[in-house]
Amino acid sequence: MKATDLTDGLIAGAVGTTALNIATYLDMTARARPASRTPEQSAGKLADVTHLPLGSPTQAANRRSGLGALMGYAVGTASTVGFALLTRGRRQPVLRAAALLGGGVMTLTDGSLTLFGLTDPRTWRRVDWLADLVPHLIFGLTAAATWNRLRPPT
């Protein structure tokens, strides 16, 4: 494993997370739905568990919003660095890599939200699952394609 493999994992994760965010914002625009509050709620839960002071109520709300977004990037980039380690820096079939990356990030995200008591996927409707699945698949496809594009040809 070379340092460039880890750097490429970070790049692929950042590109994938950006694509996920774009897909989410397009969905918000198309369906005129509000932004999800779960990122800031999970940031608040994490701050509570770690006893991280967030300041006054206004400061705390702003910090939770920022931390929630940053946590999304952290999950996306950390997952692709893990993928880089798992694949030992090698190119992978895009569909398999996309399923692993997108499914892994979706499981990690939804699992942590469930553990924090912020959601219960058992109660989700079909539209809720699609709204969650599509951006994560886009993450997986984009991160996998970027990863392979950064790999030297074999």
Short mmCIF file of the C-alpha atoms (twelve columns), coordinates in Angstrom:
data_MODEL
# 
_entry.id   MODEL 
# 
loop_
_atom_site.group_PDB 
_atom_site.id 
_atom_site.type_symbol 
_atom_site.label_atom_id 
_atom_site.label_alt_id 
_atom_site.label_comp_id 
_atom_site.label_asym_id 
_atom_site.label_seq_id 
_atom_site.Cartn_x 
_atom_site.Cartn_y 
_atom_site.Cartn_z 
_atom_site.pdbx_PDB_model_num 
ATOM 1   C CA . MET A 1   0.000   0.000  0.000   1 
ATOM 2   C CA . LYS A 2   1.436   3.339  -1.059  1 
ATOM 3   C CA . ALA A 3   0.628   6.798  0.293   1 
ATOM 4   C CA . THR A 4   -0.741  7.700  -3.144  1 
ATOM 5   C CA . ASP A 5   -3.331  4.921  -2.778  1 
ATOM 6   C CA . LEU A 6   -4.619  6.536  0.425   1 
ATOM 7   C CA . THR A 7   -4.577  9.979  -1.185  1 
ATOM 8   C CA . ASP A 8   -6.504  8.609  -4.162  1 
ATOM 9   C CA . GLY A 9   -8.995  7.083  -1.722  1 
ATOM 10  C CA . LEU A 10  -9.496  10.507 -0.142  1 
ATOM 11  C CA . ILE A 11  -9.994  12.080 -3.563  1 
ATOM 12  C CA . ALA A 12  -12.480 9.404  -4.649  1 
ATOM 13  C CA . GLY A 13  -14.387 9.852  -1.391  1 
ATOM 14  C CA . ALA A 14  -14.547 13.620 -1.760  1 
ATOM 15  C CA . VAL A 15  -15.776 13.306 -5.360  1 
ATOM 16  C CA . GLY A 16  -18.340 10.669 -4.353  1 
ATOM 17  C CA . THR A 17  -19.583 12.756 -1.417  1 
ATOM 18  C CA . THR A 18  -19.923 15.805 -3.636  1 
ATOM 19  C CA . ALA A 19  -21.966 13.750 -6.112  1 
ATOM 20  C CA . LEU A 20  -24.155 12.457 -3.260  1 
ATOM 21  C CA . ASN A 21  -24.771 16.020 -2.092  1 
ATOM 22  C CA . ILE A 22  -25.641 17.176 -5.619  1 
ATOM 23  C CA . ALA A 23  -28.105 14.280 -5.994  1 
ATOM 24  C CA . THR A 24  -29.648 15.173 -2.640  1 
ATOM 25  C CA . TYR A 25  -30.010 18.861 -3.551  1 
ATOM 26  C CA . LEU A 26  -31.547 17.915 -6.913  1 
ATOM 27  C CA . ASP A 27  -34.059 15.726 -5.079  1 
ATOM 28  C CA . MET A 28  -34.866 18.583 -2.683  1 
ATOM 29  C CA . THR A 29  -35.399 20.892 -5.650  1 
ATOM 30  C CA . ALA A 30  -37.470 18.425 -7.703  1 
ATOM 31  C CA . ARG A 31  -39.744 17.377 -4.824  1 
ATOM 32  C CA . ALA A 32  -39.673 20.727 -2.983  1 
ATOM 33  C CA . ARG A 33  -38.748 18.869 0.180   1 
ATOM 34  C CA . PRO A 34  -36.875 20.382 3.104   1 
ATOM 35  C CA . ALA A 35  -33.318 19.475 3.999   1 
ATOM 36  C CA . SER A 36  -32.929 16.522 6.308   1 
ATOM 37  C CA . ARG A 37  -32.264 17.423 9.908   1 
ATOM 38  C CA . THR A 38  -30.627 14.082 10.698  1 
ATOM 39  C CA . PRO A 39  -27.044 15.237 9.995   1 
ATOM 40  C CA . GLU A 40  -27.280 18.041 12.545  1 
ATOM 41  C CA . GLN A 41  -29.212 15.813 14.950  1 
ATOM 42  C CA . SER A 42  -26.498 13.154 14.759  1 
ATOM 43  C CA . ALA A 43  -23.849 15.827 15.281  1 
ATOM 44  C CA . GLY A 44  -25.744 16.921 18.375  1 
ATOM 45  C CA . LYS A 45  -25.930 13.348 19.680  1 
ATOM 46  C CA . LEU A 46  -22.211 12.885 19.050  1 
ATOM 47  C CA . ALA A 47  -21.452 16.167 20.829  1 
ATOM 48  C CA . ASP A 48  -23.564 15.017 23.777  1 
ATOM 49  C CA . VAL A 49  -21.835 11.626 23.981  1 
ATOM 50  C CA . THR A 50  -18.348 13.183 23.775  1 
ATOM 51  C CA . HIS A 51  -19.252 16.100 26.079  1 
ATOM 52  C CA . LEU A 52  -18.204 18.577 23.408  1 
ATOM 53  C CA . PRO A 53  -19.428 22.052 24.366  1 
ATOM 54  C CA . LEU A 54  -21.137 23.787 21.446  1 
ATOM 55  C CA . GLY A 55  -21.695 27.225 22.994  1 
ATOM 56  C CA . SER A 56  -24.844 29.327 23.235  1 
ATOM 57  C CA . PRO A 57  -28.073 27.977 21.698  1 
ATOM 58  C CA . THR A 58  -27.476 29.935 18.479  1 
ATOM 59  C CA . GLN A 59  -23.828 28.873 18.304  1 
ATOM 60  C CA . ALA A 60  -24.780 25.268 19.078  1 
ATOM 61  C CA . ALA A 61  -27.353 25.181 16.263  1 
ATOM 62  C CA . ASN A 62  -24.822 26.563 13.791  1 
ATOM 63  C CA . ARG A 63  -22.105 24.183 14.973  1 
ATOM 64  C CA . ARG A 64  -24.435 21.166 14.732  1 
ATOM 65  C CA . SER A 65  -25.281 22.161 11.163  1 
ATOM 66  C CA . GLY A 66  -21.608 22.482 10.221  1 
ATOM 67  C CA . LEU A 67  -20.562 19.340 12.077  1 
ATOM 68  C CA . GLY A 68  -23.360 17.337 10.448  1 
ATOM 69  C CA . ALA A 69  -22.112 18.251 6.973   1 
ATOM 70  C CA . LEU A 70  -18.495 17.578 7.937   1 
ATOM 71  C CA . MET A 71  -19.455 14.192 9.351   1 
ATOM 72  C CA . GLY A 72  -20.925 13.302 5.952   1 
ATOM 73  C CA . TYR A 73  -17.638 14.107 4.249   1 
ATOM 74  C CA . ALA A 74  -15.743 12.194 6.935   1 
ATOM 75  C CA . VAL A 75  -17.839 9.065  6.356   1 
ATOM 76  C CA . GLY A 76  -17.470 9.322  2.577   1 
ATOM 77  C CA . THR A 77  -13.716 9.848  2.592   1 
ATOM 78  C CA . ALA A 78  -13.005 7.354  5.380   1 
ATOM 79  C CA . SER A 79  -14.979 4.681  3.559   1 
ATOM 80  C CA . THR A 80  -12.987 5.098  0.363   1 
ATOM 81  C CA . VAL A 81  -9.709  5.066  2.283   1 
ATOM 82  C CA . GLY A 82  -10.909 1.790  3.807   1 
ATOM 83  C CA . PHE A 83  -11.769 0.626  0.294   1 
ATOM 84  C CA . ALA A 84  -8.235  1.544  -0.834  1 
ATOM 85  C CA . LEU A 85  -6.824  -0.600 1.968   1 
ATOM 86  C CA . LEU A 86  -9.219  -3.453 1.226   1 
ATOM 87  C CA . THR A 87  -8.382  -3.513 -2.480  1 
ATOM 88  C CA . ARG A 88  -4.655  -2.997 -1.863  1 
ATOM 89  C CA . GLY A 89  -4.695  -0.059 -4.250  1 
ATOM 90  C CA . ARG A 90  -5.948  -2.029 -7.251  1 
ATOM 91  C CA . ARG A 91  -8.600  -1.125 -9.810  1 
ATOM 92  C CA . GLN A 92  -11.926 -2.888 -9.273  1 
ATOM 93  C CA . PRO A 93  -14.922 -3.705 -11.453 1 
ATOM 94  C CA . VAL A 94  -16.991 -0.512 -11.243 1 
ATOM 95  C CA . LEU A 95  -20.368 -2.096 -10.450 1 
ATOM 96  C CA . ARG A 96  -18.972 -4.287 -7.683  1 
ATOM 97  C CA . ALA A 97  -17.007 -1.383 -6.229  1 
ATOM 98  C CA . ALA A 98  -20.038 0.915  -6.506  1 
ATOM 99  C CA . ALA A 99  -22.235 -1.570 -4.644  1 
ATOM 100 C CA . LEU A 100 -19.610 -2.032 -1.940  1 
ATOM 101 C CA . LEU A 101 -18.925 1.687  -1.518  1 
ATOM 102 C CA . GLY A 102 -22.499 2.935  -1.838  1 
ATOM 103 C CA . GLY A 103 -23.960 0.115  0.217   1 
ATOM 104 C CA . GLY A 104 -21.253 0.442  2.835   1 
ATOM 105 C CA . VAL A 105 -21.745 4.181  3.277   1 
ATOM 106 C CA . MET A 106 -25.534 3.790  3.341   1 
ATOM 107 C CA . THR A 107 -25.286 1.057  5.967   1 
ATOM 108 C CA . LEU A 108 -22.836 3.030  8.066   1 
ATOM 109 C CA . THR A 109 -24.894 6.220  7.872   1 
ATOM 110 C CA . ASP A 110 -28.310 4.645  8.431   1 
ATOM 111 C CA . GLY A 111 -26.893 2.331  11.087  1 
ATOM 112 C CA . SER A 112 -25.460 5.207  13.107  1 
ATOM 113 C CA . LEU A 113 -28.712 7.196  12.774  1 
ATOM 114 C CA . THR A 114 -30.614 4.150  13.997  1 
ATOM 115 C CA . LEU A 115 -28.226 3.628  16.923  1 
ATOM 116 C CA . PHE A 116 -28.636 7.294  17.891  1 
ATOM 117 C CA . GLY A 117 -32.415 6.772  17.843  1 
ATOM 118 C CA . LEU A 118 -32.902 9.367  15.099  1 
ATOM 119 C CA . THR A 119 -34.633 7.077  12.618  1 
ATOM 120 C CA . ASP A 120 -36.089 3.610  12.270  1 
ATOM 121 C CA . PRO A 121 -35.684 2.204  8.746   1 
ATOM 122 C CA . ARG A 122 -38.368 -0.390 9.515   1 
ATOM 123 C CA . THR A 123 -40.917 2.433  9.347   1 
ATOM 124 C CA . TRP A 124 -39.703 3.920  6.059   1 
ATOM 125 C CA . ARG A 125 -41.960 4.040  3.026   1 
ATOM 126 C CA . ARG A 126 -40.793 3.089  -0.458  1 
ATOM 127 C CA . VAL A 127 -40.201 6.757  -1.338  1 
ATOM 128 C CA . ASP A 128 -38.025 7.120  1.785   1 
ATOM 129 C CA . TRP A 129 -35.884 4.138  0.779   1 
ATOM 130 C CA . LEU A 130 -35.492 5.483  -2.764  1 
ATOM 131 C CA . ALA A 131 -34.572 8.946  -1.481  1 
ATOM 132 C CA . ASP A 132 -31.825 7.291  0.587   1 
ATOM 133 C CA . LEU A 133 -30.725 4.650  -1.910  1 
ATOM 134 C CA . VAL A 134 -30.329 6.759  -5.052  1 
ATOM 135 C CA . PRO A 135 -27.792 9.285  -3.651  1 
ATOM 136 C CA . HIS A 136 -25.798 6.457  -2.060  1 
ATOM 137 C CA . LEU A 137 -25.692 4.575  -5.358  1 
ATOM 138 C CA . ILE A 138 -24.538 7.775  -7.042  1 
ATOM 139 C CA . PHE A 139 -21.868 8.078  -4.344  1 
ATOM 140 C CA . GLY A 140 -20.767 4.508  -5.004  1 
ATOM 141 C CA . LEU A 141 -20.657 4.860  -8.791  1 
ATOM 142 C CA . THR A 142 -18.844 8.184  -8.690  1 
ATOM 143 C CA . ALA A 143 -16.333 7.119  -6.039  1 
ATOM 144 C CA . ALA A 144 -15.657 3.805  -7.822  1 
ATOM 145 C CA . ALA A 145 -15.210 5.465  -11.225 1 
ATOM 146 C CA . THR A 146 -12.910 8.092  -9.710  1 
ATOM 147 C CA . TRP A 147 -10.918 5.412  -7.886  1 
ATOM 148 C CA . ASN A 148 -10.415 3.431  -11.092 1 
ATOM 149 C CA . ARG A 149 -9.582  6.578  -13.066 1 
ATOM 150 C CA . LEU A 150 -6.797  7.374  -10.583 1 
ATOM 151 C CA . ARG A 151 -5.358  3.836  -10.734 1 
ATOM 152 C CA . PRO A 152 -2.535  3.141  -13.153 1 
ATOM 153 C CA . PRO A 153 -3.529  0.763  -15.954 1 
ATOM 154 C CA . THR A 154 -2.545  -2.844 -15.367 1 
# 
